[in-house]
Amino acid sequence: MSLDETLESLVDKYGLSQVLFGLVTVCHEKEDHIRTNWQDATTAKAWHSDAVALENLAAKIRTI
């Protein structure tokens, strides 16, 4: 199964906003891991920014 097919399956099963909120969780976990284990504030901040952007998008989609 390709990545596109896997994503489509997840969206079909959970809905787009829930898949996006799942990605928000992944981004925050990556941020915490990088900040804790690598002390790389720049990369951690990038993951945090991605999480915030995805969270905002997911919230907008949920209200449609």
Order of alpha helices (4+ residues) and beta strands (2+ residues): alpha-alpha-alpha
